[in-house]
Amino acid sequence: MKLFSAETYKNRRNNLKKAIGKGQILFLGNNEAPMNYTDNTFRFRQDSSFLYYFGINLPGLAALIDIDNDQEIIFGHEFSIDDIIWIGPHESLASLAFKVGVEKTISPSEIDNYISKNALHFLPQYRFDNQIFLSELLDQKVSELKPSLSLIQAVVAQRSIKTAEEILQMTEAVNITRQMHITAMKSTSAGKMEYEVVGKILETMHAHNAELSYPVIFSVNGQTLHNHYHGNKMQTGQLAINDSGCETEMGYAGDITRTIPISGKFTQKQKDIYETVLEMEVSSIENLKPNLKYREVHLHANKILLTNLKSLGLVTGNVEDMLTQGVGGLFMPHGLGHMIGLDVHDMEALGENHVGYREGLERSTQLGLKSLRLAKELEAGHVITVEPGCYFIPELITKYKAEGKFKEFVNYSKLEDYLDFGGVRIEDNVLITESGYEILGEAIPKTTDEVEEIMK
């Protein structure tokens, strides 16, 4: 089990204690989750905040930071002989706890004896078994459980700023993800099934001792944003979106998207859209710096999108008017990007608005902008995704046309020629630095020439 130094975890917990001030903080790790019966489980994934403060990637753990009594405890079972028979010998929980700077380990059955129910801080729980556990521990209905806002805010503030050792982990994740994408480009050709390419992506990932940070999106129907179906036969003239990423053994994620011409060559029509999205991505990244609202970068990307679509005759009119009214959402109904770290959508289990918004910065109701997960000011140490796209969604185009929505701007008759186009998305992971930005990892082919060259 890979861990940072004990000092790293102790410093994280000490900083959290200073932010909270008094009381107790309870972190619940995750338990095994059955696939179809108790002994047949999904791949175990530890809760990310538990990993951040305690590092131990084992099921069935909880941890208490008792600020008032100046003690830290990890609750969990030591391995029994029955465990060893089935899963082999493992390092003891006490030994692992010592490696993360915790001296006291106790059976979970004792947790009630150490909890102060009136001074307990805990985070929102996204797993029902942990919700039920808290409900029984605190003698409250699940619906009455109230996570600590001050703890949420403190954890978000702390986890948002990535340290040098975290950046090394994330760079490793991006570099493995790079190999996954290059493999996909080399494996894609007309006549193959999508799942054949997905198989190569997974093979490359596992060869580097990594796991998925989210389910693979690889599809010739790229206009479906989160398309996890891989059963299509790829044909000449189609594009495939490959949105896939891995996480390292320590849980840090990469999240990269590239768009691939099935034939190995982009048509001129495809190039027009692809190079628009590439311009959106490159220009967005070049603008990144501390104190800039990411919402402004999203709008800047949309302005490029609408300007270029206007030059192609797909929209008409004043670009600023289109931007104000949200016409870009027809073609890019998602946000420009999000935080990334121990979660691919970092910390969103704590509440998306707590991560990406702040008081006085409210979420829009416009299609596209309403899905922007990160809108607030960027800070040095943030790591974010930049992932613009352009999609032609037949159902959405047909609906808007029938409703007469944006009829003064959108050339619906010309869009008829794009109903079978699919979509284009290009994405990189970027660190915000004191002076600007740094794209993580080695360069991943993304110009049309680079992608075509790889596919030879």
Sequence and secondary structure as in RCSB ss.txt:
>XXXX:A:sequence
MKLFSAETYKNRRNNLKKAIGKGQILFLGNNEAPMNYTDNTFRFRQDSSFLYYFGINLPGLAALIDIDNDQEIIF
GHEFSIDDIIWIGPHESLASLAFKVGVEKTISPSEIDNYISKNALHFLPQYRFDNQIFLSELLDQKVSELKPSLS
LIQAVVAQRSIKTAEEILQMTEAVNITRQMHITAMKSTSAGKMEYEVVGKILETMHAHNAELSYPVIFSVNGQTL
HNHYHGNKMQTGQLAINDSGCETEMGYAGDITRTIPISGKFTQKQKDIYETVLEMEVSSIENLKPNLKYREVHLH
ANKILLTNLKSLGLVTGNVEDMLTQGVGGLFMPHGLGHMIGLDVHDMEALGENHVGYREGLERSTQLGLKSLRLA
KELEAGHVITVEPGCYFIPELITKYKAEGKFKEFVNYSKLEDYLDFGGVRIEDNVLITESGYEILGEAIPKTTDE
VEEIMK
>XXXX:A:secstr
     HHHHHHHHHHHHHHH SSEEEEE     EEEETTEE      HHHHHHH    SS EEEEETTTTEEEEE
     HHHHHHH     HHHHHHHTT  EEE GGGGGGT  TTSEEE    SHHHHHHHHHHHT  GGG    HH
HHHHHHHHHHS  HHHHHHHHHHHHHHHHHHHHHHHH  TT BHHHHHHHHHHHHHHTT EESS  EEES TTST
T      B  TT EEEEEE EE TT  B  EEEEEETTSS  HHHHHHHHHHHHHHHHHHHH  TT BHHHHHHH
HHHHHHHHHHHTTSB S HHHHHHHTGGGGT  S S  B SSSSSTTGGG HHHHH BTTB    STTGGG S  
SB  TT EEEE  EEE  HHHHHHHHHHTTTTTTB HHHHGGGTT  EEE BEEEEE SSSEEE SS    SHHH
HHHHH 
